[in-house]
Amino acid sequence: MTVLPAASPLGRATAGPLAPRTRAVAVAAALAVAGGAAAVAVATSSPAAAEPGNVVVSEDFSAGTVPAGWNAVDGAWKVENGRLYGTSASSSENNKITFGKHLNDFRIEANMRFETVSAATRWASLGLDVPASGATPWWIATMRSGTTAANGLEFAQRTTANTWVVPNTASAPYAAGTGRDIRVAVEVHGNQARWIFDGREAMRTNNLQRSTDGGQALFVNGATVSYDNVTVTELPPNGYIRPEGSPFTVIAHRGASAAAPENTLVSQEIARKGGADWIENDVQPSKDGVPFILHDGTVDRTTDGTGNIRDLTAEQIKALDAGSWFGPQYVGERVPTLAEQLADLRTRGGSLLLEIKGKHTRDEVATIIQVIRDEQMMSRVFVQSFEVDALQYTYELAPELPLGLLRSSLDADPVAISKQLHLTAYNPDGNALLAKPEVVAPLHAAGVAVMAWTMDSASLWQRLERIGTDAIITNRTAELVGWNSAFMQRSSGDPTVEITSPADGARLDRAQSPVIAVAATNADTVTVTVDGKKSAAGRKLDLVKLTAGKHTVSTQVTGPEGTATATSTFTVTVSQAGLGYVILTSGADPAAISTMTAKLVDTRYAELASYVDRQAGKLIPADVASVIAADARTLALK
């Protein structure tokens, strides 16, 4: 699991056919994620001088007294039997003891044990950025005694108004309860953090607000809690390198581009709800210099307009429909400005991997950076580009922004160019990376993360995990999040399998085309069936050809240690939007499509069914006519 400085990894999975890869250099750091929708303004902290591996605090309380320099701000704190005990009599008491110093990149860990609690909702915490006086605001990583609750683990802030901001919650695999030692740890990199419960990563955030002087602390609320073996260790500054045993960082390519029109706010929202750690989008200027989120050099493919983006004014671009090309339910979506996208991320949660698309002048890059500053998002934006000039300008103007170099093929010496351009990450095409996986170890040794684009299948994710890739840019955000979840459950050589798409219980209309995604570990063979008929992982489900109602995807995997099975039942629903998709893609005569569409829009479903029956095998292909007629009759009954 997480690699401790000068120590062995915790919780490493048993070696086997799909056991985690061994790093040439283990760097204890990780990408933290945005989660939740709390409105959080982010401030950049002033980093302490980094000396990775330096143990700043190491306390086992064997001296029998509260350590020198530890400040019991409130509540009863004492040392007995080699443990530090803190007591809070009620849920209104957030009692704390502060210690340590301000660090930008560090790991804090401790053995925590609930001795008594007033209720399972009561908690204890590791303080991540707490003034020595204990004054608000401060940030904590919280564990309840009822740890399996949906909010059993939290990242939380106590504001100056003495209110709570809780951007991230998670449940632990088992309850802490009382009388049980739990080894807890949090790795912090600026505003990013990872919550580690008994050696297993449980949650990430990038919503921390950092002060310039806050240190560490221990908290107790409505309980008596004992602590032992409290350690604070400085970490290397690159929090984007994935520790062994941790899952990929999930980066949504142009938002949830497989489910919604790319580079729009709705695509961003779907990706966020799907669990993406980062949103990847492209930025280009309008004729009047306003940065817009758009991939192509023209607006032709993804809007109802035409022309080069650089030849259109901001007013002209904002008048375009950027959603109808993808589906009727997205009519009216607009091309967002960079400022609009960042504001949405700032207020609703999320971070941005921003590609500067195409050649930009220094002034154009300066405008992009100024927008990021104005939106208070400097600590939540990562800049990447194929254009070396754009990265050089970015570094000159804002050296604090992390940089990634996009490559279609690998450089002769990725480490050398990474040093030359001050890269935080080297971001190659995933297939090029798989053809030369030996570049990963030296990049990690140089402190450079590796983010692969654009990889959309479980088999490729598995290969990329084995070679040590840190992050995946993908069109299949939800599927990769599910794959990550299955990866985290791996604990032995026994095969495991999970169907991550379509999700069990999913309700899908015919306008959707989910891909069958299977996450398997320790498996040599994988078989997939849909309603008992042979299929395959990676195959699109054609919902137009399935009857309305429930369907079952089943899979079986076989490995050296045995077999495992999984099923997922989904429902094909009948909706006006779905039926509209079937009509528009039916291959029917244009006149028939026009007639059917008119009846659909006017909700004349019974007339639509009768018309289709008459034209089946004539103006309308017979196989699709039966689907249209059946769905229309279903809608007529609603």
C-alpha positions as CSV (number, residue, x, y, z in Angstrom):
1,M,0.0,0.0,0.0
2,T,1.5,3.4,0.9
3,V,5.3,3.5,1.0
4,L,6.6,4.8,4.3
5,P,9.9,6.7,4.4
6,A,12.6,4.2,5.4
7,A,10.1,1.5,6.0
8,S,8.1,-1.3,4.4
9,P,4.8,-0.8,2.5
10,L,1.7,-1.3,4.4
11,G,-1.0,-3.7,3.3
12,R,0.7,-4.9,0.1
13,A,-1.4,-7.4,-1.9
14,T,-0.2,-11.0,-2.1
15,A,2.0,-11.6,-5.1
16,G,0.2,-13.3,-8.0
17,P,-0.5,-13.0,-11.7
18,L,-1.9,-9.5,-11.2
19,A,-0.1,-8.4,-8.1
20,P,0.9,-4.7,-8.0
21,R,4.1,-3.7,-9.8
22,T,7.3,-3.1,-7.9
23,R,8.6,0.4,-8.3
24,A,12.2,1.1,-9.0
25,V,11.8,4.1,-6.7
26,A,9.0,4.3,-4.2
27,V,7.8,7.9,-3.8
28,A,5.3,8.3,-1.0
29,A,2.9,10.8,-2.5
30,A,-0.5,10.8,-4.2
31,L,-2.9,12.9,-6.1
32,A,-5.8,14.1,-3.9
33,V,-9.2,14.5,-5.3
34,A,-12.1,16.9,-5.2
35,G,-15.3,15.5,-3.9
36,G,-18.6,16.9,-2.7
37,A,-20.2,20.1,-3.6
38,A,-19.2,22.4,-0.8
39,A,-18.2,25.9,-1.9
40,V,-14.6,26.3,-0.9
41,A,-12.2,29.1,-1.6
42,V,-8.7,27.8,-1.9
43,A,-5.6,29.6,-0.8
44,T,-2.1,28.5,-1.7
45,S,0.1,27.7,1.3
46,S,3.7,28.7,1.7
47,P,5.7,25.5,1.5
48,A,8.3,24.7,4.2
49,A,11.7,23.6,2.9
50,A,11.2,20.0,1.8
51,E,13.5,17.3,3.1
52,P,11.8,14.1,2.0
53,G,12.0,11.4,4.6
54,N,12.8,13.8,7.5
55,V,10.9,12.6,10.5
56,V,9.6,15.8,12.2
57,V,7.6,14.2,15.0
58,S,8.0,10.7,16.4
59,E,6.3,10.1,19.7
60,D,5.5,6.9,21.5
61,F,4.8,8.6,24.9
62,S,7.2,6.3,26.7
63,A,8.4,9.2,28.8
64,G,5.1,9.1,30.7
65,T,4.3,12.8,30.3
66,V,2.8,15.1,27.6
67,P,5.7,15.8,25.2
68,A,7.5,19.2,25.4
69,G,6.1,21.6,22.8
70,W,2.7,19.9,22.7
71,N,0.0,22.4,23.6
72,A,-3.2,21.0,25.3
73,V,-5.5,23.8,24.0
74,D,-8.7,22.5,25.6
75,G,-10.0,19.3,27.3
76,A,-8.3,16.8,29.4
77,W,-5.1,15.3,27.9
78,K,-2.8,12.9,29.8
79,V,-0.2,10.2,29.3
80,E,-0.8,6.8,30.9
81,N,0.6,3.3,30.1
82,G,2.6,4.6,27.1
83,R,-0.4,6.3,25.4
84,L,-1.8,9.8,25.1
85,Y,-5.5,10.0,26.3
86,G,-7.8,12.8,25.3
87,T,-11.3,13.2,26.7
88,S,-14.3,15.2,25.5
89,A,-17.4,15.1,27.6
90,S,-19.9,16.1,25.0
91,S,-20.4,16.4,21.2
92,S,-20.1,20.2,21.5
93,E,-16.5,19.9,22.7
94,N,-13.9,19.7,19.9
95,N,-11.0,19.2,22.3
96,K,-7.5,19.4,20.8
97,I,-3.8,19.2,21.4
98,T,-1.5,20.9,18.9
99,F,2.1,20.2,18.0
100,G,4.6,20.1,15.1
101,K,5.2,22.8,12.5
102,H,3.8,24.0,9.2
103,L,4.7,21.7,6.3
104,N,3.5,21.7,2.7
105,D,4.1,18.0,2.0
106,F,3.9,15.6,4.9
107,R,2.4,12.4,6.2
108,I,0.8,12.3,9.7
109,E,0.0,8.9,11.2
110,A,-1.0,7.4,14.5
111,N,-2.5,4.5,16.3
112,M,-6.0,5.6,17.4
113,R,-8.3,3.7,19.8
114,F,-11.7,4.7,21.0
115,E,-11.8,3.9,24.7
116,T,-15.4,5.1,25.3
117,V,-17.9,7.0,23.2
118,S,-21.2,8.7,23.9
119,A,-22.5,7.6,20.5
120,A,-21.2,5.9,17.4
121,T,-21.3,9.3,15.6
122,R,-18.6,10.7,17.9
123,W,-15.1,11.1,16.5
124,A,-11.4,11.6,16.8
125,S,-9.2,13.4,14.3
126,L,-5.8,14.1,12.9
127,G,-5.3,17.9,12.6
128,L,-3.8,18.8,9.2
129,D,-3.5,22.5,9.4
130,V,-4.2,23.9,12.9
131,P,-2.8,27.0,14.5
132,A,-0.8,26.3,17.7
133,S,-3.4,28.3,19.6
134,G,-6.2,26.0,18.3
135,A,-8.0,29.0,16.9
136,T,-10.2,28.6,13.8
137,P,-10.1,28.0,10.9
138,W,-8.5,24.6,10.9
139,W,-8.7,21.4,8.9
140,I,-9.0,17.8,10.2
141,A,-9.2,14.2,9.0
142,T,-11.9,12.6,11.1
143,M,-12.7,9.0,12.0
144,R,-16.0,8.1,13.8
145,S,-16.3,5.1,16.0
146,G,-19.1,4.0,13.7
147,T,-16.6,4.1,10.8
148,T,-18.7,2.1,8.4
149,A,-21.3,4.9,8.2
150,A,-21.4,6.9,4.9
151,N,-19.6,9.7,6.8
152,G,-17.4,7.4,9.0
153,L,-14.4,9.2,7.6
154,E,-14.3,12.8,6.7
155,F,-12.1,15.7,5.6
156,A,-13.6,18.7,7.4
157,Q,-12.9,22.4,8.1
158,R,-14.0,24.4,11.1
159,T,-14.5,27.9,9.9
160,T,-14.0,31.2,11.7
161,A,-17.8,31.4,12.1
162,N,-17.6,28.0,14.0
163,T,-19.5,26.2,11.3
164,W,-18.5,23.0,9.5
165,V,-17.5,22.6,5.8
166,V,-17.3,18.9,5.0
167,P,-16.3,18.5,1.3
168,N,-15.5,14.8,1.4
169,T,-16.8,11.7,3.3
170,A,-16.3,8.0,3.0
171,S,-16.9,4.7,4.8
172,A,-14.3,2.4,6.1
173,P,-14.3,-1.4,5.4
174,Y,-15.0,-2.1,9.1
175,A,-16.0,-0.2,12.2
176,A,-13.3,1.2,14.6
177,G,-15.6,0.5,17.5
178,T,-14.1,0.7,21.0
179,G,-11.0,-1.0,22.4
180,R,-9.5,-1.5,18.9
181,D,-6.3,0.0,17.6
182,I,-6.6,1.5,14.1
183,R,-3.6,2.7,12.2
184,V,-4.6,5.9,10.5
185,A,-2.6,8.2,8.2
186,V,-3.1,11.2,6.0
187,E,-0.7,12.3,3.3
188,V,-0.9,16.0,2.5
189,H,0.5,17.9,-0.5
190,G,-0.6,21.5,-0.4
191,N,-4.4,21.5,-0.8
192,Q,-4.4,17.8,-1.7
193,A,-4.7,14.9,0.8
194,R,-5.2,11.1,1.0
195,W,-7.0,9.4,3.9
196,I,-5.5,6.0,4.7
197,F,-7.3,3.6,7.0
198,D,-5.3,0.6,8.3
199,G,-3.1,0.7,5.3
200,R,-5.8,1.2,2.7
201,E,-6.6,4.4,0.9
202,A,-10.1,5.4,1.7
203,M,-10.6,8.9,0.3
204,R,-8.9,11.8,-1.4
205,T,-9.5,15.6,-1.4
206,N,-8.1,18.7,-3.1
207,N,-10.2,21.1,-1.1
208,L,-7.9,21.8,1.8
209,Q,-7.4,25.5,2.6
210,R,-3.8,26.0,3.8
211,S,-2.5,28.6,6.1
212,T,1.1,29.8,6.3
213,D,1.7,28.6,9.9
214,G,-0.7,25.9,10.9
215,G,0.8,22.7,12.2
216,Q,-0.6,19.3,13.3
217,A,-3.0,18.3,16.1
218,L,-5.0,15.6,17.6
219,F,-8.8,16.0,18.3
220,V,-11.4,14.2,20.3
221,N,-15.2,14.8,20.4
222,G,-17.8,13.2,22.7
223,A,-15.4,10.3,23.6
224,T,-12.2,9.3,25.3
225,V,-9.6,8.3,22.7
226,S,-6.0,7.1,23.2
227,Y,-3.2,7.7,20.7
228,D,0.2,6.0,20.2
229,N,3.1,6.1,17.8
230,V,2.3,9.5,16.4
231,T,4.7,10.3,13.5
232,V,5.0,13.2,11.1
233,T,7.3,12.8,8.1
234,E,8.1,15.2,5.3
235,L,7.3,13.9,1.8
236,P,8.6,14.7,-1.7
237,P,6.7,17.6,-3.2
238,N,5.1,15.8,-6.2
239,G,1.7,14.6,-4.9
240,Y,0.8,13.2,-8.4
241,I,3.0,10.1,-8.2
242,R,0.8,7.1,-7.3
243,P,2.0,5.1,-4.3
244,E,2.2,1.3,-4.8
245,G,-1.2,-0.2,-4.1
246,S,-3.2,3.0,-4.6
247,P,-5.6,3.3,-7.5
248,F,-5.2,5.4,-10.6
249,T,-6.0,9.1,-10.6
250,V,-9.1,9.3,-12.9
251,I,-9.1,12.1,-15.3
252,A,-12.2,12.7,-17.4
253,H,-11.3,13.4,-21.0
254,R,-13.2,16.5,-22.1
255,G,-15.5,15.8,-19.1
256,A,-17.8,12.8,-19.4
257,S,-17.4,12.9,-23.2
258,A,-18.9,9.4,-23.7
259,A,-22.1,10.4,-21.9
260,A,-22.6,14.1,-22.7
261,P,-21.3,16.8,-25.2
262,E,-17.6,17.3,-24.6
263,N,-16.1,20.4,-23.0
264,T,-19.5,21.6,-21.6
265,L,-20.6,22.2,-18.1
266,V,-23.0,19.3,-18.2
267,S,-20.2,17.0,-19.3
268,Q,-18.2,18.3,-16.4
269,E,-21.1,17.7,-13.9
270,I,-21.6,14.1,-15.1
271,A,-17.9,13.4,-14.7
272,R,-17.9,14.9,-11.3
273,K,-20.9,12.8,-10.2
274,G,-19.2,9.8,-11.7
275,G,-16.3,10.1,-9.4
276,A,-13.6,11.7,-11.6
277,D,-10.7,13.0,-9.7
278,W,-9.9,15.6,-12.4
279,I,-11.6,17.1,-15.4
280,E,-9.5,17.4,-18.6
281,N,-10.5,20.2,-21.0
282,D,-9.0,22.3,-23.8
283,V,-8.7,26.1,-23.9
284,Q,-8.4,28.4,-26.9
285,P,-9.0,32.2,-27.4
286,S,-11.9,33.8,-29.3
287,K,-11.2,36.6,-31.8
288,D,-11.4,39.2,-28.9
289,G,-9.1,37.2,-26.7
290,V,-11.6,35.4,-24.3
291,P,-10.4,31.9,-23.4
292,F,-13.1,29.3,-24.3
293,I,-13.3,25.6,-23.6
294,L,-13.1,23.9,-27.0
295,H,-11.1,21.1,-28.5
296,D,-11.2,21.7,-32.3
297,G,-9.8,24.7,-34.1
298,T,-13.3,25.3,-35.5
299,V,-16.7,25.2,-33.9
300,D,-18.2,23.1,-36.8
301,R,-18.1,19.6,-35.2
302,T,-19.4,20.4,-31.7
303,T,-21.8,23.3,-32.2
304,D,-24.5,24.4,-34.7
305,G,-22.1,27.1,-36.0
306,T,-19.2,27.2,-38.4
307,G,-15.8,28.9,-38.5
308,N,-12.5,29.1,-36.7
309,I,-12.8,29.9,-33.0
310,R,-10.1,32.6,-33.4
311,D,-12.3,34.3,-36.1
312,L,-15.4,34.5,-33.8
313,T,-16.1,36.9,-31.0
314,A,-17.0,35.8,-27.6
315,E,-20.6,37.0,-28.2
316,Q,-20.8,34.9,-31.3
317,I,-19.5,31.8,-29.6
318,K,-21.8,32.2,-26.6
319,A,-24.8,32.2,-29.0
320,L,-23.9,28.7,-30.4
321,D,-25.7,25.5,-29.4
322,A,-23.0,23.1,-28.2
323,G,-25.3,20.2,-27.1
324,S,-27.8,19.3,-29.8
325,W,-25.2,17.5,-32.0
326,F,-24.8,15.0,-29.2
327,G,-28.4,14.4,-28.3
328,P,-31.8,16.1,-28.1
329,Q,-31.7,16.2,-24.3
330,Y,-28.7,18.5,-24.5
331,V,-30.2,21.2,-26.7
332,G,-29.1,24.6,-25.5
333,E,-25.8,23.7,-23.9
334,R,-23.3,26.4,-24.5
335,V,-19.5,26.6,-25.0
336,P,-18.3,27.7,-21.6
337,T,-15.6,30.3,-21.1
338,L,-12.6,29.2,-19.0
339,A,-13.8,31.6,-16.3
340,E,-17.3,29.9,-16.2
341,Q,-15.7,26.4,-16.1
342,L,-13.4,27.4,-13.2
343,A,-16.2,29.0,-11.3
344,D,-18.3,25.9,-11.6
345,L,-15.4,23.8,-10.3
346,R,-14.6,26.2,-7.5
347,T,-18.2,26.2,-6.2
348,R,-19.3,22.7,-6.9
349,G,-16.0,20.8,-6.5
350,G,-13.3,19.5,-8.8
351,S,-10.0,20.3,-10.3
352,L,-8.9,21.0,-13.9
353,L,-6.3,19.4,-16.1
354,L,-6.2,22.2,-18.6
355,E,-4.7,21.6,-22.1
356,I,-3.5,24.8,-23.9
357,K,-4.6,23.8,-27.3
358,G,-2.5,24.8,-30.3
359,K,0.0,27.6,-30.7
360,H,-0.5,30.5,-28.2
361,T,1.5,33.7,-27.8
362,R,2.9,34.7,-24.5
363,D,0.2,37.2,-24.0
364,E,-2.5,34.6,-24.7
365,V,-1.0,32.3,-22.1
366,A,-0.8,35.3,-19.7
367,T,-4.6,35.8,-20.2
368,I,-5.3,32.2,-19.3
369,I,-3.2,32.4,-16.2
370,Q,-4.9,35.7,-15.2
371,V,-8.3,34.0,-15.5
372,I,-7.1,31.2,-13.3
373,R,-5.9,33.7,-10.7
374,D,-9.1,35.8,-10.8
375,E,-11.1,32.6,-10.2
376,Q,-8.9,31.7,-7.2
377,M,-8.1,28.3,-8.7
378,M,-4.3,28.4,-8.9
379,S,-4.0,25.5,-6.5
380,R,-6.5,23.4,-8.4
381,V,-5.4,23.7,-12.0
382,F,-2.7,21.5,-13.8
383,V,-1.6,22.8,-17.2
384,Q,-0.6,20.5,-20.0
385,S,0.1,21.0,-23.7
386,F,1.7,19.5,-26.8
387,E,3.2,23.0,-27.3
388,V,6.6,23.4,-25.6
389,D,6.3,27.2,-26.0
390,A,3.0,27.3,-24.1
391,L,4.6,25.3,-21.2
392,Q,7.6,27.6,-21.1
393,Y,5.4,30.7,-21.0
394,T,3.4,29.2,-18.2
395,Y,6.4,28.4,-16.2
396,E,7.8,32.0,-16.7
397,L,4.5,33.6,-15.7
398,A,3.3,31.2,-13.0
399,P,6.0,28.7,-11.8
400,E,3.7,27.4,-9.1
401,L,1.4,25.8,-11.7
402,P,2.2,22.1,-12.3
403,L,3.0,21.3,-15.9
404,G,2.5,18.2,-18.1
405,L,4.0,17.6,-21.6
406,L,1.6,15.8,-23.9
407,R,3.3,13.5,-26.4
408,S,2.0,11.2,-29.2
409,S,5.3,9.3,-29.2
410,L,8.0,9.1,-26.5
411,D,11.0,11.4,-26.5
412,A,14.4,9.9,-26.7
413,D,15.1,11.0,-23.1
414,P,11.8,11.8,-21.3
415,V,13.7,12.6,-18.1
416,A,15.9,15.2,-19.8
417,I,13.0,17.1,-21.4
418,S,11.1,16.9,-18.1
419,K,13.9,18.6,-16.3
420,Q,14.3,21.2,-19.1
421,L,10.6,22.1,-19.0
422,H,10.2,21.8,-15.2
423,L,7.5,19.2,-15.6
424,T,5.4,17.7,-12.9
425,A,4.1,15.0,-15.2
426,Y,5.1,13.4,-18.5
427,N,1.8,12.7,-20.4
428,P,2.3,10.3,-23.4
429,D,-0.2,8.4,-25.5
430,G,-1.0,5.2,-23.5
431,N,-0.2,2.9,-26.4
432,A,3.2,4.5,-26.9
433,L,3.9,4.1,-23.2
434,L,3.0,0.5,-23.2
435,A,5.4,-0.1,-26.1
436,K,8.2,1.3,-23.9
437,P,7.2,0.8,-20.2
438,E,10.8,1.1,-19.0
439,V,10.6,4.9,-19.1
440,V,8.3,5.0,-16.1
441,A,10.9,4.1,-13.4
442,P,13.4,6.8,-14.3
443,L,10.7,9.4,-14.5
444,H,9.5,8.5,-11.1
445,A,13.1,8.5,-9.9
446,A,13.3,12.1,-11.2
447,G,10.1,13.0,-9.3
448,V,8.0,13.1,-12.5
449,A,4.5,11.5,-12.6
450,V,3.2,9.7,-15.7
451,M,-0.3,10.3,-17.0
452,A,-1.4,8.3,-20.0
453,W,-4.0,9.3,-22.6
454,T,-6.7,8.4,-23.8
455,M,-7.3,4.8,-22.6
456,D,-10.8,3.3,-22.4
457,S,-10.5,-0.4,-21.8
458,A,-10.0,-2.5,-18.6
459,S,-7.4,-4.6,-20.3
460,L,-5.3,-1.5,-21.1
461,W,-5.8,-0.1,-17.6
462,Q,-4.6,-3.4,-16.1
463,R,-1.4,-3.2,-18.2
464,L,-0.8,0.4,-17.4
465,E,-1.2,-0.3,-13.7
466,R,1.4,-3.0,-13.8
467,I,4.0,-0.7,-15.3
468,G,3.4,2.0,-12.6
469,T,1.3,4.6,-14.5
470,D,0.0,7.2,-12.1
471,A,-3.1,8.6,-13.9
472,I,-5.4,7.7,-16.8
473,I,-7.1,10.2,-19.0
474,T,-10.2,8.4,-20.2
475,N,-13.6,8.8,-22.0
476,R,-14.9,6.1,-19.7
477,T,-14.8,7.8,-16.3
478,A,-17.4,5.8,-14.4
479,E,-16.0,2.6,-15.7
480,L,-12.5,3.4,-14.5
481,V,-13.8,4.6,-11.1
482,G,-15.4,1.2,-10.8
483,W,-12.2,-0.6,-11.9
484,N,-10.4,1.4,-9.3
485,S,-12.9,0.2,-6.7
486,A,-12.3,-3.4,-7.6
487,F,-8.6,-2.9,-7.6
488,M,-8.7,-1.6,-4.0
489,Q,-10.6,-4.8,-2.9
490,R,-7.8,-7.0,-4.1
491,S,-6.2,-8.7,-1.0
492,S,-5.0,-12.2,-2.1
493,G,-4.2,-14.4,-5.1
494,D,-7.9,-15.4,-5.4
495,P,-9.5,-14.1,-8.6
496,T,-12.0,-11.3,-8.2
497,V,-14.4,-9.8,-10.8
498,E,-16.8,-6.9,-10.9
499,I,-19.0,-5.6,-13.7
500,T,-18.4,-1.8,-13.5
501,S,-20.6,-1.0,-16.5
502,P,-23.5,-1.2,-16.8
503,A,-23.8,-0.7,-13.1
504,D,-26.1,-3.1,-11.2
505,G,-29.6,-1.5,-11.0
506,A,-28.9,1.0,-13.8
507,R,-31.9,2.3,-15.7
508,L,-30.9,3.2,-19.3
509,D,-32.9,4.6,-22.1
510,R,-32.3,3.7,-25.7
511,A,-30.2,6.9,-26.4
512,Q,-27.4,5.5,-24.3
513,S,-24.8,3.0,-25.5
514,P,-22.9,1.7,-22.5
515,V,-19.8,-0.4,-22.9
516,I,-19.6,-3.7,-21.0
517,A,-16.7,-3.1,-18.5
518,V,-15.3,-5.9,-16.3
519,A,-12.7,-5.3,-13.6
520,A,-10.9,-8.6,-12.9
521,T,-7.9,-9.4,-10.8
522,N,-5.8,-12.6,-10.7
523,A,-7.6,-13.9,-13.7
524,D,-6.4,-15.6,-16.8
525,T,-9.7,-15.9,-18.7
526,V,-12.8,-13.8,-18.7
527,T,-16.2,-14.8,-20.2
528,V,-19.2,-12.5,-20.6
529,T,-22.8,-13.1,-21.5
530,V,-25.8,-10.9,-21.9
531,D,-29.1,-12.6,-21.2
532,G,-27.3,-15.9,-21.6
533,K,-25.8,-15.1,-25.0
534,K,-22.1,-14.8,-25.5
535,S,-20.7,-11.3,-25.5
536,A,-17.4,-9.7,-24.5
537,A,-15.9,-7.0,-22.2
538,G,-15.4,-3.8,-24.2
539,R,-18.4,-4.4,-26.4
540,K,-21.1,-1.7,-26.7
541,L,-24.6,-2.7,-25.7
542,D,-27.0,-1.8,-28.5
543,L,-30.1,-0.8,-26.4
544,V,-32.1,-0.3,-29.6
545,K,-32.1,-4.1,-30.2
546,L,-33.0,-5.0,-26.6
547,T,-36.6,-5.3,-25.4
548,A,-37.7,-2.9,-22.8
549,G,-37.3,-4.3,-19.3
550,K,-34.6,-6.0,-17.3
551,H,-31.5,-7.6,-18.7
552,T,-28.6,-9.4,-17.1
553,V,-24.9,-9.2,-17.8
554,S,-22.9,-12.1,-16.3
555,T,-19.2,-12.8,-16.2
556,Q,-16.9,-15.6,-14.9
557,V,-13.2,-15.3,-14.5
558,T,-10.7,-18.2,-14.0
559,G,-7.3,-17.9,-12.5
560,P,-4.6,-20.1,-10.9
561,E,-6.4,-19.9,-7.5
562,G,-10.0,-20.6,-8.8
563,T,-12.9,-18.9,-10.3
564,A,-15.2,-15.9,-9.5
565,T,-18.5,-14.7,-11.0
566,A,-20.5,-11.5,-11.0
567,T,-23.8,-10.3,-12.4
568,S,-25.3,-6.9,-13.1
569,T,-28.9,-6.4,-13.9
570,F,-30.0,-3.3,-15.8
571,T,-33.3,-2.0,-17.1
572,V,-34.0,-0.6,-20.6
573,T,-36.5,2.1,-20.0
574,V,-38.9,3.7,-22.4
575,S,-38.7,7.4,-22.7
576,Q,-39.5,10.1,-25.2
577,A,-35.8,11.0,-25.6
578,G,-34.9,7.4,-26.1
579,L,-37.6,6.8,-28.6
580,G,-36.5,10.0,-30.4
581,Y,-33.0,8.6,-30.7
582,V,-34.3,5.3,-32.1
583,I,-36.3,7.2,-34.7
584,L,-33.4,9.5,-35.7
585,T,-31.0,6.5,-36.1
586,S,-33.5,4.1,-37.6
587,G,-32.4,4.4,-41.2
588,A,-36.0,5.0,-42.2
589,D,-37.0,7.1,-45.2
590,P,-36.5,10.9,-44.4
591,A,-40.2,11.5,-44.9
592,A,-41.0,8.8,-42.4
593,I,-38.5,10.1,-39.9
594,S,-40.2,13.6,-40.2
595,T,-43.6,12.1,-39.7
596,M,-42.6,10.0,-36.7
597,T,-40.7,12.9,-35.1
598,A,-43.7,15.2,-35.4
599,K,-46.0,12.6,-33.8
600,L,-43.5,12.0,-31.0
601,V,-43.0,15.7,-30.2
602,D,-46.8,16.1,-30.1
603,T,-47.0,13.0,-27.8
604,R,-49.4,11.3,-30.2
605,Y,-48.0,8.0,-29.3
606,A,-50.8,5.8,-30.4
607,E,-50.9,7.4,-33.8
608,L,-47.1,6.9,-34.0
609,A,-47.5,3.2,-33.3
610,S,-50.2,2.7,-35.9
611,Y,-48.2,4.6,-38.5
612,V,-45.1,2.6,-37.9
613,D,-47.0,-0.7,-38.1
614,R,-48.3,0.4,-41.6
615,Q,-44.8,1.4,-42.8
616,A,-42.9,-1.5,-41.3
617,G,-40.7,-3.1,-44.0
618,K,-41.6,-0.3,-46.4
619,L,-40.4,3.2,-45.3
620,I,-39.2,1.9,-42.0
621,P,-36.9,-1.1,-41.6
622,A,-38.9,-4.0,-40.1
623,D,-36.6,-4.8,-37.2
624,V,-36.5,-1.3,-35.9
625,A,-40.1,-0.6,-36.6
626,S,-41.1,-3.3,-34.0
627,V,-39.1,-1.4,-31.4
628,I,-40.5,2.0,-32.2
629,A,-44.1,0.7,-32.2
630,A,-43.7,-1.2,-28.9
631,D,-42.1,1.8,-27.2
632,A,-44.8,4.2,-28.6
633,R,-47.5,2.0,-27.2
634,T,-45.8,1.9,-23.8
635,L,-45.6,5.7,-23.7
636,A,-49.3,5.9,-24.7
637,L,-50.2,3.9,-21.6
638,K,-48.3,6.2,-19.2
